[in-house]
Amino acid sequence: MSKSYETVIGLEVHVELATKTKIFCGCSTEFGGAPNTHTCPVCTGMPGSLPVLNKQVVEYALAVGLAANCQINQYCKFDRKNYFYPDNPQNYQISQLYLPICHDGWVEIDTASGKKRIGIHEIHMEEDAGKLIHDEWEDCSLVDYNRSGVPLIEIVSEPDMRSADEAIAYLEKLRLIIQYLGASDCKLQEGSMRADVNLSVRETGTAEFGTRTEMKNLNSFKAIARAIEGERNRQIELLEDGRKVVQETRRWDDNKESSHAMRSKEDAQDYRYFPDPDLVPVMISDEWIAQIKARQPELRTEKLARYQEEYKLPLYDAEILTASKHLADIFEETVALCKKPKEVSNWLMTETMRLLKEREQEAEDISFSPVNLAKLVELVEKNVINRTVARTVFEAVFADDVDPMQVVEEKGLKVVNDEGALQKTVEEIIAANPQSVADFKAGKQKAMGFIVGQVMRTMKGKADPAMVNKLVREALEKK
């Protein structure tokens, strides 16, 4: 009989902070510059160069820590983590081992069996390394130091997750908190949020943890979920065969949906940590913490409650709108302009989501302005265009952020509510469809729908649907 196993998961999440400059120098953190153009003697590790801490890094780390219910180390300092790797110009990384800025926090996630707290062991500040680029054509590796010295926070969870679903729920919760704080855009595809998965399995009911492995190279939530399932199955197979799990770092290959060993897992002593002699300790006063707390924005949980209370939106609408800070901002700014919350919600939840799906985009990619969406809502409200036409106009607004009225005028899309012109079209359609008239007289209401459809088609969708319905009914009843 096969044994039952429990998965134990802890995550190390690296988040690139949204500062304009690096953690210890004034170089730009902008993504996508030409290789080695955002560099200076400090971030390329030149002898004699001295680091100076960026205050904004500390403030972002504090903001995230407070939002994640952490304790703050009001006396914290930086340490050197020593290792040789070509993308690490100093041969050490400045990090925090002994006194990290935040510790002992938690976030709450929703699971199939209810709410669950995931513990946060610590959050520490550190610098990112450079990036190796492997040139297969020249058969060599090149190094780009643009990313070297970009500020990171590393959020280390407790081993409290028991499934891929819980791990993804935790990551989504963290991402939303950090995005709402403005501390990072958390774009996994650009590497501004990266997660390493520590995973072990044990027989159900056992108190002791099994041997864990760490998996790297995970750049999407789907890859993380697949890696968790793959590694869980690999470890169970080893145990079932009577073999041991080796503590090691593994690299996940999402194309092959399998992982391979990179190196044996290092412990802290392997890195020969010691306090960084070039950086003074960071002293965080009660007043500084109070200032950060006072600046904390409304987070998703509060927004959810407010949208239902203030805008009278259903929970379903509120959940979709607040699942992206960018989407929530567009919603609120549009409502402030047109005062129609449910109408704005409908445009964002139906047409916007449909177009995002078609274009394989995220809510963060929305580029139209609240001003133009508010104008579109008002054009429909004032019956300048009908809903069918409005959907066509919205596609132009979504794609190019154009003024909807400009599209309406250029394409001649205004509602036709000239009763005389509509009356003439209705009579022509009825005359051309005697069978439908006979069906209507026989009590078949669908026949009227057919006539209305023909009139709308003839008017190229620009007629006022309410007026067309009224005129068709009156004309059929006269017959």
N, C-alpha and C positions, 0 to 999 in steps of 0.2 A: 504494500500500500504506500502511495506517494505521500511524502510529508508536506505539510502546509508551511509556507514561508511568508515572512513579513519584510517589506522593504523599508529601509531607514535612509532618509535623504536629508542632507544639509547642503545649502547653496552658498557659494562665495560670489557675490555680484559686484562687478566693477562698473562704476558709472563715471563717465567723463563729465566734468562740471562745465557749465555754460559761461565761464569767464572769458573775457576778451583776450587775456594774456595768460601765459603759463604760470605754474605754481611758484617757481623760484626766479623767474626772469621776465623781461618785458616783451618776449616774442609772441607773435599772434598764434592763437589756437584754432584759427579758421581751418575747416576741413577742405581738402582738395587742392592745396597749393602745389606748385611744381616742387619736386624733391629737394630737400635741404635748403629751402628758401626762408623758412620760418625758424631760423636757428641763430645762436650766438655762442660765445665761449662758455657760458654757464650750462646751457642745455646740451652742448656737445662734449661736456666734461673736460674742458681744457685746464691744464695745471694752473693753479693760482686763482681761478675764478671762484667767486663766492656767491652762494644762494641768498636771496632775500624773499621771505614768505609773502605771498599775495593774500591780503586781508580778506578778500572776497571768498577765497577758498574756505577759510575758517567759517565765515558766515553761512555759506551754503551747507557745509557739513553740520553746523549747529541746527540750521533750519530742518534738515532731513532728520537729524537725531531727535529733535523735539517732536516732530510730526510722527515719529516711530516710537514715541513713549520711552525714549532712552534716558539714562542717567548721563550727566555731563561731567567729564573730568576737567575741572576748572584749572588744573595744573597739568598740561600735557606737553609732550615733547616728541621730537623726531629721532629716528634711529636709522642706521645704515644696514641694509640687507645686502651682504656681499655675495656676488656670484659673477662669473665671467660668461658673457654671451655677446656676440657681435653687435646686437642692437642696443646694448646697454653701455653707453659711452664711458661712464666713470668706473665701470666694473663693480658698481654697487647701486642699489636703488634707495632713495630716501623714502622711508615709510614710517610706520609707528607700530612697535611691537609691545613695549612695556606699558606705556600710558596712552592708549588710543583716546581720541577726543570724546567718543560716545560708547556706552556699554549698557548691557542689561535692559534692552527694550523689547517691544513686541508689536506685531501688526495682526489684525483680525482678518481672517478669510472666510468665505462661504464655502462649505463643502456639502456633499450629498446628505450627510447626517447632521447638518446644522453649522453654526459658527465655531471657528477654532482659532486659538491664538498660536501664532508661530513666533517663537522667541528669537530675538536678535542678540547674539553674543557680544558683538561690538561693531562699531563703524570707525574706520581709521582713514586718515588722509595719506596720499602718497603720490609719487610722480609716475607717469606712464613711461614705458620704454619706447625706443624707435621701432621701425618696421623693416623687416628683411623682405626684399623682392627677389624672387628666384627667376633668373633670366635663362630659360631653357635653350634659347637660340645661341647665346654665347656660352652656355654651360657654366654660369657663375652666379653668385649671389651679391646683390647690391643692397646698401643700407640707406634708408631715408630717415633722418633725425627730426623731421617736422613734428612727429607725435611725441618725441622725447621731451619730458618735462610738462606735458599736458596734465592738468590736475585731475586726480581721481579720488573718489571715495570708494573704499571696499566695504561692503555690507556683509558681514559673516553671520549666517543664521545658526540657530541651534539645530541639532538633528531631529526636528519635530515633524517633518513631512513623511507621509507613508505611501504616496502614490504620485504618478506623473501629474494627475489632475490637481492635487494639492500644491505641487511645486509650481505649476503654471498659474494657479490662482494667487499664490504668494508673489510671483514675479509681476503679475498684472497689477496687483495692489501696490507694490513698490513703485512700479513705473508711473502709475497714476499719481501717487503722492509726490514723486519727484517732478513730474511734468507740471502739476498744479503749483508747486513751489517755484517753478521757473529755474530750478537748479540744473536741469539738463533736458535735452530733447529726447533722450533715451531711444535713439534710433539704432536698433540692433544691426541693421544692414550697414551702417556706417561705423559700427564698433563703439558707439557712445554708451551702449549698455551691453555688458558681456557677463555670462554666468558660467561658473565652473561647478560641476555637480559632484558632490561627495556621496557615494552610495555604498551601502552594504546590505546584506540580507541575513536573516536569522530565522530559526524555527519559530513559528507562532507560539507565543507564551513564554519565550526565553527572555530573561532580563538583560543578559549581556549582549553588547553589539558584536556583529561579525566584523571581519576585516574589510576595510573600506578601500575603494579606488576613487581617484579623482579624474573626471573627464573634462577635457578642454576642447576648444574649437567649435563652440556652439553659438551660432549667430542668428537663430530664430527660435521662437517658442515651439514650433513644430519639430525642429531638430532636437531641442531639449527633451520634448516628450518621447520622441523615438529613441533617443540615446538612453533615457531612463529605462524604457521597456527592454531595449537591447542588452544593457548591462545587467539588469535584474535577471534576465533569462540566462545570460552567460554565467553569472555567479551561481545560480541554482543548479545549472548543468554540472559545473565543477564539483559542487558539494554532493550532488546525487551520485557522481562517479567516484566519490571518496577522495577527491583531490582538494587542495587548499587554494583559497583565494590569496593572491599576492598583493600586498600594499604597493600600489604603483600609480603613476600618472599615465592616463591613456588618452589617445587622440581619436575623436569621433569623426568618421567619414560618412557624411550624410548621403552621398551618392550610393555608396556600397551598403549603407545602413549597418555598419559594423565598426568596431573600434580596434585599435592596436596599441600595444604598450609603447610608451615614449621613453620613460625612465623610472627608476625606483623612486618612491615618494620620499622627498626630503623632510627632515624635521628642522625645528628652529635652530638647533645647534649647528646644522650643516651650513647655515648662512652666516655664522659668526656675527650675529647682531651686536652692535654697540651704539651708545648715544652719538648722534651726529655732532661733531665738535664745532661745526660752522654755523649752527642754528641755535638761537636762544630758546628756552622753554616758552610755551604760549600760556599766558595767564588770562583766564576768562572770568571777568567780573560778573557779579549778580546783575549789575546794570546792563551789561552787554547782552546777557541772556534775556533780560526783560525787554530790551529793544527788539531782539530777534522775534520773541514771542508776539510782541505788539504788531510786527510787520507780517506775521504769518497770514496768508490769504485764506479764503474759504476753501476748504478741501471738498472732495467729492461727496463724502457722507453728508456734510451740511448742505451742499447744493441739492442733493437728492431730496432732502426733506423740504427745502425752501421752494423748489420747483413745484412740488405737489401743493404746498400751502399757498404760495404767492400767485403762481400762474394757473393753479387748478388743473395741472396736468396729471394724467394717470401715471402710476408707478412705471409702467412699461416705457412710456415716452421719456420720463425723467432718467431712467437707467441708460437708454441709448444716447441721449443728449449729453449726459455727464461722463460717458465712457471715454470721451476725448476732451481735453481742456480746450483745444482749438474749436471743436464743434460747440461746446458750451459757450465760449466767448462769442461766436457768430450768432448763436441763438439769442443771447442776452442783448447784444448790440442791435440786432434786427428788431426785437420786441420793443426796445426803447424808442425806436423810430416809428413803428407802425401800430404798436399797442394791440397786437393780435397773436398772443402766445400759441394758441392751439393751431392756428393757421401756419405760423412759422414752423412749429414743430412738425406738422404734416409735410411741408416742403423738404425739411431736412431729413426726415425719417424715411420718406418714400422716394421722391425723385433724386435727392442727393445721394442716398445710399445705393440706389439702382445704378446711377452713373459711375459712382466709385467702384462698384463691383464690376461693371462692364470694362472699365479702364484699368482694373487691377490696382487701384490706388487705396491709400489709407485716408482717414479723416484729416490727418495732419497735412495732406496734400491739397486740401480745398483752398482755392485761390480767389474765389469771388468775394466781393465786399458785402457787408451787411446792408449798406445803402442800396445796392442794386436789388438785393432780395426783398427789402422792404418796399421798394418801388413796384416790384412785380406783384407782391401781395395786394398793394393798393390798386393796381390796374385791374386785378380780378374783382376786388371788392367793389370798385366803382363801375364794374361792367364795361370797361373799355375793351377788354378781351375776355373770351370765355376760357374755361379751364383747359379744354383740349388745346387751344392755341397757346395758352400759358405754358403748357408743358414743352412745346416746341421752343418758345422764347427762352424758357429756363435753360435749355440745353446750350444756347448761345451764351447766356450769362455764366453758366458753370464753366464753359470752355475758355471764354475770353474776358470775363468780367465786364461785359458791355452794358450800357444803359438800356434796360428793357424797352423803354419807350422808343429809343432809336431803332431797335429791331422791328417793333410793331409798325413804325412809320415807313421804314425802308421796304418792308415786305407787304405793306397794306393789309395788316392783320386785325384792324379794329373790328369790333362786333358790328354786324349789320342789324340795326333795329329799326330800319325804315319799314313801317308796317305795310305800306303800299307795295314796295318791291318784294317783300316776303310773301304777301298775299298772292301776288301774281305767280311766284315760283310754286307755292303750295297748290294752286289750282292746276298748273301745268302738270305737276307730278301726279296729282289725283286723277286727272284726265288720262294720263298715260298708264295708269294701273287699275283698271276696272275690277280685276280679280280681288285686289286688296280691299276695295270699297265693299264688294260683296261679302268678303270674309268679315269685315268690321260689322256690317249689318247683321251677320249671323252670330255675332257675339264674341268674335275672336279679337281680343285686345292687342295681340301680337301684330295684327295687320296695321294698326296705327303706328306702332314702333317702326315697322318697315318704311312707312311713308315718311315719318320724321327723319329716319336715317338717310333716305334719298334726298330730302330737302337739304339736310346738313351737308351731304356730299356735294350737291349742286352749288351750294354757297361756300364750298371749300372750307367748311368747319367754322366759318366766321359769323354765322348767324347766332342770335341770342336764343339758346335752347328753350328757355321758358316761353318766349314769344312764339317760337316755332310750334311747340307742343300745343299752345292755346289755339293758334290759327288752324292747325291740322284737325284738332278735335272739333272746332266749330264748323269747319268745312265738311267733315265727314258726317257730323250730326245733321247738317242741312240736307245732305244727300238722302 
